[in-house]
Amino acid sequence: MATEEHLVAARSNRADHIAARLSAAGFTPRVRHRKGRIHVETEVPNPVSTAAWQELLKVLGTADSFGLVTSGNGRIAWAAVDKETPAATGAARGHGRQL
């Protein structure tokens, strides 16, 4: 069985992989560790090429959650990787179901 340290390292590797794919698509990602999650954020230029946009969407889809924030300052895409297993988190708080 994997230890908690191995699970955290695996999730950190997922976030690093997301950041690497964004970099390869021409974006400039930032990785930020926050309570319970690892966030990968990048500015989305306007305009953005079709190929870069498609890769951005593919990469975001690999995260546990993601979004796009648009403001007067531009667009920021973000992807989050949970530091804990979502099912275990809910069960620990009494909100999940276990089989």
Phi and psi in degrees as a GROMACS rama.xvg file:
@    title "Ramachandran Plot"
@    xaxis  label "Phi"
@    yaxis  label "Psi"
@TYPE xy
-72.5908  141.794  ALA-2
-81.5705  164.342  THR-3
-58.3515  -38.0263  GLU-4
-63.0749  -39.5951  GLU-5
-66.4973  -38.9981  HIS-6
-65.7976  -42.0533  LEU-7
-63.6391  -41.8804  VAL-8
-63.3518  -40.8182  ALA-9
-63.8372  -40.8289  ALA-10
-68.407  -37.15  ARG-11
-64.6117  -38.9768  SER-12
-63.1707  -37.937  ASN-13
-61.4663  -44.8894  ARG-14
-63.707  -41.6738  ALA-15
-63.3323  -38.1149  ASP-16
-65.7475  -40.9136  HIS-17
-60.6459  -46.6191  ILE-18
-61.993  -40.3148  ALA-19
-64.9073  -41.2167  ALA-20
-66.9158  -37.8065  ARG-21
-65.0787  -41.4665  LEU-22
-60.8225  -43.6744  SER-23
-63.1359  -26.7588  ALA-24
-87.4145  0.736884  ALA-25
100.217  5.72385  GLY-26
-92.0113  168.45  PHE-27
-120.809  86.1004  THR-28
-78.1923  155.253  PRO-29
-124.41  133.737  ARG-30
-104.623  128.013  VAL-31
-130.708  129.054  ARG-32
-91.2548  124.166  HIS-33
-127.161  168.162  ARG-34
-58.0882  117.077  LYS-35
82.932  -11.8594  GLY-36
-147.282  157.477  ARG-37
-113.602  121.84  ILE-38
-103.364  137.754  HIS-39
-118.497  121.394  VAL-40
-123.511  148.11  GLU-41
-150.556  145.187  THR-42
-74.0006  144.013  GLU-43
-113.005  112.154  VAL-44
-67.758  159.174  PRO-45
-126.866  111.268  ASN-46
-83.8279  164.871  PRO-47
-123.636  141.623  VAL-48
-66.2577  155.207  SER-49
-59.3472  -43.1385  THR-50
-63.4197  -42.9196  ALA-51
-66.6596  -39.8088  ALA-52
-63.2609  -44.3928  TRP-53
-63.0588  -42.0366  GLN-54
-66.3843  -39.9954  GLU-55
-56.6349  -47.0966  LEU-56
-63.964  -40.8932  LEU-57
-61.3617  -45.9231  LYS-58
-65.6372  -45.2248  VAL-59
-58.9068  -35.7018  LEU-60
-65.7916  -13.7542  GLY-61
-86.9501  -8.24198  THR-62
-84.9318  166.898  ALA-63
-72.4217  -31.6301  ASP-64
-154.312  158.55  SER-65
-158.649  167.836  PHE-66
-169.392  176.742  GLY-67
-136.81  124.323  LEU-68
-112.033  126.365  VAL-69
-114.976  131.211  THR-70
-141.71  -176.603  SER-71
-64.2959  -18.197  GLY-72
-90.8919  -2.5068  ASN-73
126.217  -159.809  GLY-74
-120.249  136.664  ARG-75
-123.617  124.373  ILE-76
-97.372  141.393  ALA-77
-136.733  149.926  TRP-78
-133.186  140.788  ALA-79
-125.385  138.416  ALA-80
-115.275  122.597  VAL-81
-66.814  139.107  ASP-82
-79.5355  -21.2846  LYS-83
-117.14  156.808  GLU-84
-67.4853  124.58  THR-85
-54.5909  -41.1787  PRO-86
-63.6268  -40.3747  ALA-87
-69.4287  -35.9873  ALA-88
-62.8659  -48.7798  THR-89
-63.4778  -41.4007  GLY-90
-65.5359  -38.5987  ALA-91
-66.0009  -29.5966  ALA-92
-93.6136  -1.0443  ARG-93
84.901  12.8951  GLY-94
-105.892  -9.79724  HIS-95
-101.474  168.494  GLY-96
-114.533  137.859  ARG-97
-117.361  143.457  GLN-98
